[in-house]
Amino acid sequence: MAVDRRTFLTYTPAALGALALEWATIDPALAATSTSGRPVDPALVDWLESSARDLTSLPTAHRQYTGPLLHGHLTTVIELLEQGSYSHAVGIRLHSLAASLSQTLAWHRFDYEHHAVANRYWHAAVHAAHQAGDRDMGAGALSDIAYQSMWLGQPRAAADNLEHALSRTINPTARSLLFLRKARAHAMLHEARACYRDLAQAEKLLDSTTDTAPQWCFWMSPADLAVDTGRCLIDLGQPGRAHDQISQGVTLLPTARDKTKAVFLAYKAESLLAQGDIAQAALLARQSLGLAQQIGASRCIQQVRDLSATFDPLSSEQGVDRLLYDVALTN
């Protein structure tokens, strides 16, 4: 893991900057008709699209089973693109499916802290979406790389490249998510004015949209807006307001989104710890850890490990010793 992480950190800011700039300024050469190989049956593409949707809609806890199946789907799509004969319309569909599958698999690898592999999948998603002419999906993959950059402590690169991603994003829900992530980057940089401006844009877009959200961000909701607003407020030194926002968001979150809930509970624990409510913070951190372990998301487990290091091991507050014990068992 450590070698993978260092490898990622050595190239991502520059590579992401070049990728985002190219995406924002160069019009794609849309997928052309292939004239070699055996004809691709549109019914097969129908099945691949439907099956991929079903697999990605399953709970996070099933990823140990769905991951290999999705990878098999992607391999099939790539073989069809490289070896098949298909119309322009089918070519667009295949590139769109390749982008969607790559984006999903990137999140799988990211949650297991395989950062370099996740980054390569996201880069592939950007290029496939570009060939399909799907600007919203391309922007989504770029914003996922930016989110990864923030997770690994690179908010400046994330903020700069989210600006590129926003330059061609069309769907209001997609734009709302990108503004929310840019607000997070500005909060990490302690740029309060820019953060509040982006939060206002994210809220306005989410509240006013009547358009159907793209599949890759259909989950974006008031719960995400509330919690990530709270996360921004933590970074800006306002733990009390942060706690209120995060509590509201956790309440609104659907039960199916356990991975997201694990992240959100850790944020809530951090806001309580900053206010001196150590016992409740320890309880929520343990809940976050338990959810992360259930779904096998090592990224979320590491989040709680990092948070637990800020608790005083000599504290007599209820639950701290149990939290530190549980965290030690994960090492």
Salt bridges, closest charged atoms under 4 A:
ASP27 OD1 - ARG135 NH2 3.79
ASP27 OD1 - ARG168 NH2 2.91
ASP46 OD1 - ARG93 NH2 2.49
GLU49 OE1 - ARG93 NH2 2.76
ASP111 OD2 - ARG63 NH1 2.40
ASP111 OD2 - LYS259 NZ 2.96
ASP111 OD1 - ARG299 NH2 2.64
ASP144 OD1 - ARG181 NH1 2.73
GLU163 OE1 - LYS182 NZ 3.17
GLU191 OE2 - ARG156 NH2 2.37
GLU191 OE1 - HIS186 ND1 2.64
ASP198 OD2 - LYS182 NZ 3.20
ASP198 OD2 - HIS186 NE2 3.57
ASP198 OD1 - ARG197 NE 3.75
ASP224 OD1 - ARG257 NH2 2.70
ASP228 OD1 - ARG184 NH1 3.62
ASP235 OD1 - ARG231 NH2 2.83
GLU270 OE1 - ARG231 NH1 2.64
ASP326 OD2 - ARG286 NE 2.82
ASP326 OD1 - ARG322 NE 3.33
